[in-house]
């Protein structure tokens, strides 16, 4: 709040290049980041047989176990730098900004899901990692996403019970083994209506899909329907 009030009179250093900026990043860095945005939604599309509730399907595969994925941009260059700065330089405002951009693109994509039916669930960090970093980047992205879309943020539905290794040096098989049994269902909010909410997962990076698939499996074993995942970036073409 203080930063917002002071910014009326003063510019702050850009979170990425330290140039004067009236918001989280300067105009130049914003342009560079948005140049990495995908121009189409090849990772997630509306089903041709979609119901009025906005059923989603995977654009590349139709296996029942697959979770539909919506991705904002490419994980390279400036976006890769921004996500690393957010996590390792402890800049949660970058997560809020990226979440807002993800939410705006989601709305523009035509994937209309009723606000009252959606619960947004960020991929959780293990408590030790959360204490070390000070915040969960997926949580911040989800906060920005929900501020734009109006969806309900439910951060306690999913919890992480196994820390595992850092994923970036692991091959696909190792990633799958590393994330297996890493999650558990936490506190499930009571639905005011008869119809249970549908879950949309949120994360920063989508690589092999092991994390999203494992989280969805754990939730669906408890009868919680996962309609998809909204992700900031992917290295996949």
C-alpha positions as CSV (number, residue, x, y, z in Angstrom):
1,X,0.0,0.0,0.0
2,X,2.8,2.4,0.9
3,X,4.5,1.8,-2.4
4,X,1.3,2.5,-4.2
5,X,0.9,5.9,-2.4
6,X,4.5,7.0,-2.8
7,X,4.5,6.0,-6.5
8,X,2.1,8.8,-7.2
9,X,5.0,11.2,-6.6
10,X,8.1,9.1,-7.2
11,X,9.3,6.5,-9.7
12,X,10.8,3.2,-8.4
13,X,13.6,1.2,-9.9
14,X,12.4,-1.4,-12.5
15,X,12.5,-4.8,-10.9
16,X,14.5,-6.1,-13.8
17,X,16.8,-3.4,-15.1
18,X,16.7,-0.7,-12.4
19,X,15.5,2.0,-14.8
20,X,13.0,4.4,-13.3
21,X,9.5,2.8,-13.4
22,X,6.1,3.9,-12.3
23,X,5.0,0.3,-11.8
24,X,6.7,-3.1,-11.3
25,X,8.7,-3.0,-14.5
26,X,9.6,-0.1,-16.8
27,X,8.0,0.3,-20.2
28,X,11.0,-1.1,-22.0
29,X,11.0,-4.3,-19.9
30,X,7.3,-4.7,-20.3
31,X,7.6,-4.6,-24.1
32,X,10.4,-7.1,-24.0
33,X,8.4,-9.5,-21.7
34,X,5.2,-9.1,-23.8
35,X,7.1,-10.0,-26.9
36,X,7.4,-13.5,-25.5
37,X,3.6,-13.9,-25.3
38,X,2.1,-16.7,-27.4
39,X,-0.1,-15.3,-30.2
40,X,-2.4,-18.3,-30.2
41,X,-3.7,-20.8,-27.6
42,X,-2.3,-24.0,-29.0
43,X,-1.9,-25.6,-25.6
44,X,-5.6,-25.3,-24.7
45,X,-8.7,-24.9,-26.8
46,X,-12.4,-24.9,-26.3
47,X,-13.9,-28.4,-27.0
48,X,-15.9,-28.4,-30.3
49,X,-18.5,-30.2,-28.3
50,X,-18.2,-27.9,-25.3
51,X,-21.2,-27.4,-23.1
52,X,-22.4,-23.9,-22.0
53,X,-20.3,-24.3,-18.8
54,X,-17.2,-23.9,-20.9
55,X,-15.7,-27.5,-21.1
56,X,-12.1,-27.5,-22.0
57,X,-10.0,-30.0,-23.9
58,X,-6.3,-30.5,-24.6
59,X,-5.3,-29.3,-28.1
60,X,-2.7,-31.9,-28.8
61,X,-3.9,-35.0,-27.0
62,X,-7.2,-36.5,-25.9
63,X,-6.1,-39.0,-23.3
64,X,-8.4,-38.9,-20.3
65,X,-5.5,-38.5,-17.8
66,X,-4.3,-35.3,-19.5
67,X,-5.0,-31.9,-17.9
68,X,-5.8,-29.1,-20.3
69,X,-3.1,-26.5,-20.2
70,X,-3.4,-22.7,-20.9
71,X,0.0,-21.0,-21.3
72,X,0.7,-17.3,-21.5
73,X,4.1,-17.2,-23.1
74,X,7.5,-18.7,-24.0
75,X,9.9,-19.6,-21.2
76,X,13.0,-18.1,-22.6
77,X,14.9,-14.8,-22.7
78,X,13.2,-12.0,-20.7
79,X,10.4,-14.2,-19.3
80,X,12.9,-16.7,-18.0
81,X,14.8,-13.8,-16.4
82,X,11.7,-12.4,-14.8
83,X,10.6,-15.7,-13.3
84,X,14.1,-16.3,-11.9
85,X,14.2,-12.8,-10.5
86,X,10.8,-13.2,-8.9
87,X,11.9,-16.4,-7.1
88,X,15.5,-16.0,-6.3
89,X,15.7,-12.2,-5.8
90,X,12.5,-12.4,-3.8
91,X,10.3,-10.0,-5.9
92,X,6.7,-11.1,-5.4
93,X,5.4,-8.1,-7.2
94,X,6.6,-9.7,-10.4
95,X,4.4,-12.7,-9.7
96,X,1.4,-10.4,-9.2
97,X,2.1,-8.7,-12.5
98,X,2.6,-11.9,-14.5
99,X,-0.6,-13.3,-12.9
100,X,-2.5,-10.2,-14.1
101,X,-1.2,-10.7,-17.6
102,X,-2.2,-14.3,-17.5
103,X,-5.7,-13.4,-16.3
104,X,-6.1,-10.7,-19.0
105,X,-5.1,-13.2,-21.7
106,X,-7.4,-15.9,-20.2
107,X,-10.3,-13.5,-20.5
108,X,-9.4,-12.5,-24.1
109,X,-9.1,-16.1,-25.2
110,X,-12.8,-16.8,-25.0
111,X,-12.5,-19.6,-22.4
112,X,-15.6,-18.6,-20.5
113,X,-16.1,-20.4,-17.3
114,X,-18.6,-19.2,-14.8
115,X,-16.9,-17.2,-12.0
116,X,-19.1,-18.9,-9.3
117,X,-18.0,-22.3,-10.4
118,X,-14.2,-21.9,-10.4
119,X,-11.7,-22.2,-7.5
120,X,-8.2,-21.2,-8.4
121,X,-5.6,-23.4,-6.6
122,X,-1.8,-22.5,-6.8
123,X,0.7,-25.3,-6.9
124,X,2.1,-25.3,-3.3
125,X,5.6,-25.2,-2.1
126,X,6.9,-27.5,0.7
127,X,6.8,-25.6,4.0
128,X,10.6,-25.6,4.2
129,X,11.0,-24.1,0.8
130,X,8.2,-21.6,1.6
131,X,10.0,-20.5,4.7
132,X,13.3,-20.2,2.8
133,X,11.9,-18.1,-0.1
134,X,9.3,-16.1,1.9
135,X,6.5,-16.6,-0.5
136,X,5.1,-19.0,-3.0
137,X,5.5,-17.7,-6.6
138,X,2.4,-19.7,-7.8
139,X,0.4,-18.1,-5.0
140,X,1.4,-14.6,-6.1
141,X,0.6,-15.4,-9.7
142,X,-2.8,-16.8,-8.6
143,X,-3.5,-13.6,-6.7
144,X,-2.9,-11.5,-9.8
145,X,-4.9,-13.9,-11.9
146,X,-7.9,-13.8,-9.6
147,X,-7.8,-10.0,-9.3
148,X,-8.5,-9.8,-13.0
149,X,-10.8,-12.8,-13.5
150,X,-12.8,-12.6,-10.3
151,X,-12.3,-16.3,-9.6
152,X,-12.1,-17.5,-6.0
153,X,-8.6,-18.1,-4.7
154,X,-8.4,-21.3,-2.6
155,X,-4.8,-21.8,-1.4
156,X,-5.5,-24.5,1.2
157,X,-7.1,-27.1,-0.9
158,X,-3.7,-28.6,-2.0
159,X,-0.6,-28.9,0.2
160,X,2.9,-30.2,-0.5
161,X,4.1,-33.0,1.8
162,X,7.3,-34.1,0.1
163,X,10.1,-31.6,-0.7
164,X,12.0,-33.5,-3.4
165,X,14.8,-32.1,-5.5
166,X,15.0,-29.0,-7.7
167,X,13.3,-30.0,-11.0
168,X,15.4,-28.1,-13.6
169,X,18.3,-30.6,-13.8
170,X,16.0,-33.7,-13.9
171,X,15.0,-35.7,-17.0
172,X,11.3,-36.5,-17.6
173,X,11.4,-39.8,-15.8
174,X,13.3,-38.3,-12.8
175,X,10.8,-35.4,-12.7
176,X,7.9,-37.9,-12.5
177,X,9.5,-39.9,-9.7
178,X,10.5,-36.7,-7.9
179,X,6.9,-35.4,-7.8
180,X,5.1,-38.7,-7.1
181,X,3.3,-38.5,-3.7
182,X,4.4,-34.9,-3.2
183,X,0.9,-33.6,-2.7
184,X,-2.1,-34.1,-0.4
185,X,-5.5,-32.6,-0.2
186,X,-5.8,-30.1,2.6
187,X,-8.8,-28.0,3.6
188,X,-11.7,-28.2,1.3
189,X,-14.0,-25.2,1.5
190,X,-17.7,-25.9,2.0
191,X,-19.7,-25.0,-1.1
192,X,-22.7,-22.8,-0.4
193,X,-24.6,-24.3,-3.4
194,X,-25.3,-27.9,-4.3
195,X,-22.7,-27.9,-7.1
196,X,-19.1,-28.3,-6.1
197,X,-16.5,-25.8,-7.4
198,X,-14.2,-26.8,-10.3
199,X,-10.5,-26.4,-9.8
200,X,-8.1,-24.4,-12.1
201,X,-4.5,-25.0,-11.1
202,X,-1.9,-22.2,-11.4
203,X,1.9,-22.4,-11.7
204,X,4.8,-20.5,-13.1
205,X,6.4,-23.0,-15.5
206,X,5.1,-26.0,-17.5
207,X,7.9,-28.4,-18.6
208,X,7.0,-32.1,-18.8
209,X,3.6,-31.7,-17.0
210,X,4.6,-34.0,-14.2
211,X,3.7,-31.5,-11.4
212,X,0.3,-30.6,-12.8
213,X,-0.6,-34.2,-13.6
214,X,0.3,-35.3,-10.0
215,X,-1.6,-32.4,-8.4
216,X,-4.7,-33.1,-10.5
217,X,-4.5,-36.9,-9.7
218,X,-4.4,-36.2,-6.0
219,X,-7.4,-33.8,-6.2
220,X,-9.5,-36.0,-8.4
221,X,-8.9,-39.0,-6.1
222,X,-10.8,-37.0,-3.5
223,X,-13.6,-36.2,-6.0
224,X,-12.4,-32.7,-6.8
225,X,-12.7,-32.0,-10.6
226,X,-9.7,-30.3,-12.2
227,X,-10.7,-28.5,-15.4
228,X,-7.2,-27.4,-16.4
229,X,-4.1,-25.4,-15.5
230,X,-3.2,-21.8,-16.3
231,X,0.6,-21.4,-16.6
232,X,2.8,-18.3,-17.1
233,X,5.3,-19.9,-19.5
234,X,6.6,-23.1,-21.1
235,X,9.8,-24.0,-22.9
236,X,7.9,-26.3,-25.2
237,X,7.3,-25.1,-28.8
